[in-house]
Amino acid sequence: MPQFVIERNMPNVGNLSAAELKQASGNSCDVLRGMGPEIQWVHSYVTDNKIYCLYRAPDEAMIKEHARQAGLPADSISRVRTVIDPTTAE
C-alpha cells in the first residue's frame, strides 16, 4: 500500500503535555477506526511547531479526508517513492 508523509503546521505543538498528545492521538485513532482498515497511521514526529506523520493509504484523498474528519491540518502530503538508509550505500 502507498505510504505518505504528512506535514502538519501546528504552532507550539512541541509544548503539548503527554495527556494532550494522548487525547489528540486518541481522536485521530477514533477517526481511523471509522474509516476502515484501508488507512493506517504508522507513526509521527513531533517538533516545536510541526508534526510529520507517516500513513499508509490507497491515495491522497483518503489522507485529506482523515485530516478533515479529525480536525487536523494537512499542509503538505507527499507520497513516499522509496526508503533509503545507511545500508543503501553498501
C-alpha positions, -999 to +999 in steps of 0.1 A: +000+000+000+013+035-008+029+055+021+025+092+026+044+118+047+020+145+060+033+178+073+010+195+098+018+231+108+008+233+144+024+262+163+038+252+197+027+216+194+060+206+209+049+221+242+018+198+245+017+176+276+017+138+274-020+139+283-028+164+255-009+142+230-027+112+242-061+129+237-051+141+202-038+107+191-070+091+205-091+114+184-071+105+153-074+068+160-112+071+165-115+087+130-092+060+115-114+032+130-144+048+114-127+050+081-118+013+080-086-007+076-075+009+043-058+038+061-032+033+087-012+057+109+023+043+112+040+070+135+046+107+138+075+130+147+065+160+169+088+190+166+084+225+181+058+237+156+050+208+133+041+172+133+054+149+105+032+118+101+037+086+081+005+070+069-004+041+046-035+047+024-046+039-011-045+076-022-040+112-011-078+118-010-082+094+019-054+112+038-072+145+033-105+130+044-089+117+076-074+152+083-108+168+077-127+145+100-101+147+127-098+185+125-061+183+117-041+204+092-026+185+063-004+213+049+017+190+027+011+155+016+039+137-002+038+101-015+069+081-004+086+066-035+113+047-018+131+045+015+169+048+019+191+044+050+228+039+057+227+004+043+217+018+009+253+028+005+266-007+009 
